[in-house]
Amino acid sequence: MKTSAIRAIRFLVVAALLVLVTRKSPAEKALRAKYREWVEEGDRIHVRSWYAEAEAALTEEWSLDVVGVVDTWSGATPVGWPPTDPEWLSDPIEETRRAGLITLSREAGIYDFSIEFGLSHEPDYLSRSYAVRLARQYAEETLTLSAGLSYLDDTVDPQMIGKTKRIPEIILGAHRVLDPKTTLAMNLSYSGPSGYLSDPYKNVPGYNKWNDMILRPEKRPDTRNVYVLFVEGTRYVESLRSSLQGSYRFFADDSGLRGNTLEIQWFQRFGENLVIRPLLRYYNQSAADYYVTILDRSKMNLEAPTGLAPHYSADYRISKMESLAYGLKLTMFKGDNINLDLAYERYDMEGRDGVTSPLMYPDADIYTVGLQWEF
C-alpha cells in the first residue's frame, strides 16, 4: 500500500502538471511554488515543506488546478512522560509526507462548480479526500452563496494497526460586496469524525499498584461532532493605498473543546512593486472533557484504545491554552506576471490551566519563500 500510494500521488500530480504546462491554448495559466520551514525551539519538531501549484483554463468555462506537497519533518514531541523525566520527548523521527490535490472547476454565468480529489501518504498515515462545491451569484454579482461537501477516508498506520477514520463535512458560505471598498464573508461548517480518533503516539502517565509511573495509550471517543463559524471582513482604504482584513473563527465540539481565533492583516502598498503585510493572530481554547495530566488509577487498564469509555488523553493540544502569532510578509512584483513572497512569522503557545507544565507548549519560527508566475 505504501508504494502504490506514493506512485498514485506522483502520477496524479505529474500527469496534471504536464497537461497544464504543455497544453497549447491562449488561456491564462499560472505556476506557483512555495518553501516553508517550521522550527520549534528546544530541539523539537522541524518541518520543511515544498509546495507547487499549477492552474490553467481548459476551455472558456472549465479550468484545472493541481497541487503537489512534500513535507519532511524531524525532531521529537512529548509522548506522555512528564518534562522532568529525561525520556519525556519521543525518539527523534525523520519522516516524509507526499500529497496531491486535483480540482476541476466550471464557471458558467452565475454558477460556479468544482470537484476535487486528494491523496496524502506518510509512513504511518494514508488519507483520501473528496469534495464538491457549488456557488451561485445574486444581486448583480454582489452576493455569492455557496455550499460544499467533503469526505476524508483515512487509514492510521496501515502497515501495523490499520485503523480507519472517516470525516464527512458540510460547509455553507456567503460572500457579500457591501460597497466598492468593503466585503464581508461568512462560513458555517459541521463535521462528524468517526473511527480511530486517538493518536497512536500519545500516552498518559499514571501510577500502578506498586506506585511506579507507567504510560498507557490515550483513549479518545470514537465519534465527534465539530461546529465552526468563520467571519471575515475586508476594507480598502483608498487614501493610504492599503487594505485592512479582519477575521474571527469559533469552533466547538461535543467534548468541551471551545476555540476562538482573532486575526488582523494590513496590506500596505509602496509604489507599484511592493506590498508589505503585517499579521497578528490570537487564539484561545478550553480543555477537552477527557484531558488529564495524570491518569487516575481506577481508569488504568491494559486494553488497546477502542473509543469506548473511559476516555483520557494527556495531549497538550487539547488542554486549556492560548497562542499568539505575529509576522511580516513582503510581496515584490516583477512586471505584470511575476511576484515573489518573503515572510516570517513567530508562534508562541502557553498553557492556561495552571497544571500542565509550560515545557509542553512549543514556540516556533516560521519562514516562507514563494514565487508566482502567470502566463
C-alpha positions in Angstrom: 0.0 0.0 0.0 2.9 2.4 0.8 4.4 2.0 -2.7 1.1 2.2 -4.6 0.1 5.3 -2.7 3.3 7.1 -3.5 3.1 6.1 -7.2 -0.5 7.2 -7.4 0.3 10.7 -5.9 3.3 11.1 -8.3 1.2 10.0 -11.3 -1.7 12.4 -10.5 0.5 15.4 -9.9 3.0 14.9 -12.7 0.3 14.0 -15.3 -1.8 17.0 -14.5 1.2 19.4 -14.4 2.2 18.2 -17.9 -1.3 18.8 -19.2 -1.3 22.3 -17.7 2.1 23.4 -18.9 2.2 21.8 -22.3 -1.4 22.4 -23.4 -1.4 24.7 -26.4 -4.0 27.3 -25.6 -4.2 31.0 -25.3 -6.0 30.7 -22.0 -4.2 32.1 -18.9 -2.0 29.8 -16.9 -0.3 30.1 -13.5 2.5 28.3 -11.7 3.2 28.8 -8.0 5.9 27.4 -5.8 6.5 27.8 -2.1 9.0 26.7 0.5 8.3 26.9 4.3 10.2 26.0 7.4 8.6 25.5 10.9 11.3 25.4 13.5 10.3 24.7 17.1 12.6 25.7 20.0 14.2 23.2 22.4 15.3 20.7 19.8 11.7 19.8 19.0 10.0 19.4 15.6 11.5 20.9 12.4 9.2 20.8 9.4 10.3 21.6 5.8 7.5 22.0 3.2 7.7 22.2 -0.6 4.6 23.3 -2.3 3.9 23.6 -6.1 0.6 24.5 -7.8 -0.4 24.9 -11.5 -3.7 26.1 -12.9 -5.0 26.7 -16.3 -8.2 27.3 -18.2 -9.1 24.3 -20.3 -11.9 26.0 -22.1 -13.9 29.2 -21.6 -15.8 27.6 -18.7 -13.6 24.8 -17.4 -10.3 25.1 -15.5 -7.9 22.6 -13.8 -5.9 23.2 -10.7 -3.2 20.8 -9.5 -1.3 21.0 -6.2 1.7 18.9 -5.0 3.1 19.0 -1.5 6.1 17.3 0.1 6.7 17.7 3.9 9.7 16.4 5.7 9.9 16.6 9.5 12.4 15.7 12.1 12.8 16.0 15.8 10.7 14.8 18.8 7.4 15.6 20.5 6.1 14.7 24.0 4.7 11.1 24.2 3.5 11.2 27.8 6.3 11.3 30.3 6.4 14.4 32.5 9.0 17.0 31.3 11.1 16.3 34.4 11.8 12.8 33.0 14.8 12.5 30.6 12.6 10.5 28.2 9.7 13.0 28.1 10.3 13.5 24.3 9.9 10.6 21.9 12.9 9.3 19.9 13.8 11.7 17.1 12.0 10.9 13.9 12.6 11.7 10.2 9.6 11.2 8.0 8.2 12.5 4.7 4.6 13.2 3.6 3.7 13.4 0.0 0.3 14.7 -1.1 -1.5 15.7 -4.3 -4.8 17.5 -4.9 -6.6 17.9 -8.3 -9.5 20.4 -8.7 -11.7 20.6 -11.8 -13.8 23.8 -11.9 -16.5 25.2 -14.1 -17.8 28.8 -14.3 -21.0 29.2 -16.2 -22.7 32.5 -15.8 -23.9 33.0 -12.3 -22.9 29.4 -11.3 -19.5 28.1 -10.1 -19.0 24.4 -9.6 -15.9 22.3 -8.6 -15.0 18.8 -7.7 -11.7 17.7 -6.2 -9.7 14.6 -5.3 -6.8 14.4 -3.0 -4.3 11.8 -1.8 -1.8 12.1 1.1 0.7 9.5 2.2 3.2 9.3 5.0 4.8 6.2 6.6 2.1 5.8 9.2 -0.9 7.5 7.6 -2.9 7.3 4.4 -5.6 9.8 3.5 -8.0 10.1 0.6 -10.2 13.3 0.2 -13.2 14.0 -2.0 -15.0 17.3 -2.2 -17.7 19.1 -4.3 -18.7 22.7 -4.2 -21.5 24.8 -5.8 -21.8 28.6 -5.7 -24.4 31.0 -7.2 -24.3 34.7 -7.6 -27.2 37.1 -6.8 -27.9 40.8 -6.7 -25.9 41.7 -9.8 -22.9 39.6 -8.6 -22.7 41.4 -5.2 -23.8 38.3 -3.2 -22.5 34.8 -3.6 -24.0 31.8 -1.7 -22.1 28.5 -1.7 -22.4 25.0 -0.3 -19.8 22.2 -0.2 -19.5 18.6 0.8 -16.2 16.8 1.6 -15.2 13.4 2.8 -12.0 12.1 4.2 -11.2 8.4 4.2 -8.1 7.8 6.4 -6.1 4.8 7.5 -3.9 5.1 10.6 -0.7 3.2 10.3 -1.8 0.9 7.5 1.3 -1.4 7.9 0.6 -2.1 11.6 -2.7 -1.3 13.3 -4.7 -0.5 10.1 -7.3 1.6 11.9 -9.7 3.7 9.8 -11.1 7.2 10.3 -13.9 8.9 8.4 -14.6 12.6 8.3 -17.7 13.9 6.4 -18.2 17.7 6.4 -20.7 20.2 5.1 -19.9 23.8 4.5 -22.4 26.7 3.8 -21.0 30.1 2.9 -21.9 33.6 1.9 -19.8 36.5 0.4 -21.3 40.0 0.1 -19.9 43.1 -1.5 -21.2 45.8 0.7 -19.8 48.7 -1.3 -16.9 49.2 -3.8 -14.4 49.2 -0.9 -15.9 46.7 1.6 -16.6 43.0 1.5 -18.0 40.6 4.2 -17.8 36.7 4.2 -19.2 34.1 6.5 -18.9 30.3 6.6 -20.7 27.7 8.7 -19.5 24.1 8.8 -20.2 20.8 10.5 -18.1 17.7 10.5 -18.6 14.3 12.2 -15.3 12.4 12.5 -15.7 8.7 13.5 -13.5 5.7 13.8 -10.0 5.6 15.3 -9.6 9.2 16.6 -6.8 8.5 19.1 -3.1 9.4 18.4 -1.1 6.1 18.4 2.0 8.1 19.6 0.4 9.8 22.6 0.3 8.2 26.1 -1.0 9.2 29.5 1.2 8.8 32.6 -0.2 7.1 35.7 0.9 5.1 38.8 0.4 1.3 39.1 -0.4 -0.5 42.3 3.3 -0.5 43.2 3.4 3.2 42.8 5.6 3.1 39.7 4.9 5.6 37.0 3.9 3.9 33.7 2.4 5.0 30.4 -0.9 3.9 29.0 -2.1 4.6 25.4 -4.6 7.5 25.3 -8.3 6.6 24.7 -10.4 9.2 22.9 -14.0 8.8 21.9 -14.6 7.1 18.5 -17.1 9.8 17.4 -17.0 13.5 17.4 -19.2 16.4 16.3 -17.5 19.7 15.3 -19.1 23.0 14.6 -17.2 26.0 13.1 -18.3 29.6 12.4 -15.9 31.9 10.4 -16.5 35.6 9.6 -14.1 37.8 7.6 -14.3 41.4 6.5 -12.1 43.5 4.2 -12.0 47.3 3.9 -9.9 49.1 1.2 -8.5 52.5 2.4 -8.0 54.4 -0.8 -6.2 57.4 0.7 -3.5 55.1 2.1 -3.5 52.6 -0.8 -4.0 49.8 1.7 -6.5 47.2 2.9 -7.5 46.0 6.3 -8.6 42.4 6.7 -10.0 41.0 10.0 -11.5 37.6 10.8 -13.0 35.7 13.7 -13.3 31.9 13.9 -15.2 30.0 16.6 -15.2 26.2 16.9 -16.8 23.8 19.3 -17.2 20.1 19.7 -19.2 17.7 21.9 -16.2 17.0 24.3 -16.0 20.5 25.8 -13.4 22.0 23.4 -14.2 25.6 22.5 -11.8 27.7 20.5 -11.7 31.4 19.4 -9.3 32.9 16.8 -9.0 36.6 16.0 -6.8 37.7 13.1 -5.9 41.1 11.7 -3.8 41.7 8.5 -2.9 45.1 7.0 -1.8 45.2 3.3 0.2 48.3 2.6 1.3 49.1 -1.0 4.5 51.0 -1.6 4.9 52.2 -5.2 3.9 49.7 -7.9 6.3 46.8 -6.9 6.0 46.2 -3.2 3.2 45.2 -0.7 4.0 44.8 3.0 1.6 42.8 5.1 1.9 42.7 9.0 -0.2 40.0 10.7 -1.4 39.4 14.2 -3.4 36.3 15.3 -4.6 35.4 18.8 -6.1 32.0 19.7 -7.5 30.5 22.9 -9.3 27.3 23.8 -10.9 25.4 26.7 -9.8 21.9 27.5 -11.5 18.7 26.3 -13.6 16.9 29.0 -11.2 14.0 28.9 -7.9 15.9 29.2 -5.8 14.8 32.2 -2.1 15.2 33.2 -2.0 12.1 35.4 -4.3 9.1 34.9 -6.5 8.1 37.8 -5.5 4.5 38.9 -9.2 3.4 38.7 -9.2 4.1 34.9 -5.9 2.5 34.1 -6.1 -0.8 32.2 -4.2 -2.7 29.6 -6.7 -2.6 26.8 -5.8 -1.0 23.5 -7.8 2.1 22.6 -11.3 1.2 21.5 -13.1 4.5 21.6 -15.3 3.3 24.5 -15.3 5.0 27.9 -13.4 5.8 30.0 -11.7 8.4 27.8 -8.5 10.2 28.6 -5.6 12.0 26.9 -2.6 14.0 28.1 -2.1 15.6 24.7 -1.3 19.3 25.5 -3.0 20.3 22.2 -6.4 19.7 23.8 -5.6 21.4 27.1 -6.7 24.9 28.1 -4.3 27.1 26.3 -3.7 30.1 24.1 -1.3 31.2 21.4 -0.1 34.3 19.7 1.3 34.6 16.2 2.7 37.7 14.6 4.7 38.3 11.5 5.5 40.2 8.3 5.2 39.3 4.7 6.8 41.1 1.7 5.4 40.7 -1.8 7.5 42.1 -4.7 6.2 42.3 -8.2 8.2 42.0 -11.4 6.2 43.2 -14.3 2.6 42.1 -14.6 3.0 38.4 -14.2 5.7 37.5 -11.6 5.7 38.1 -7.9 7.9 36.9 -5.0 6.8 36.5 -1.4 9.1 36.5 1.6 7.5 36.0 5.1 8.5 35.5 8.7 6.1 34.5 11.5 6.6 34.0 15.2 4.3 31.5 17.0 4.1 31.3 20.9 1.9 28.9 22.8 1.1 29.0 26.5 -0.9 26.8 28.9 -3.7 28.4 30.9 -4.8 25.6 33.3 -2.1 26.1 35.9 -1.4 22.3 35.9 0.2 21.4 32.6 3.9 22.0 32.6 4.9 25.1 30.5 7.6 22.9 28.8 4.8 21.1 27.0 3.9 24.1 24.8 6.2 24.8 21.8 7.3 28.2 20.4 8.3 28.3 16.8 9.7 30.4 14.0 8.2 30.1 10.5 10.0 31.1 7.3 8.3 31.2 3.9 9.5 31.9 0.4 7.0 31.9 -2.5 7.0 32.5 -6.3 4.1 33.0 -8.7 4.3 33.2 -12.5 1.2 33.9 -14.7 1.5 33.4 -18.4 
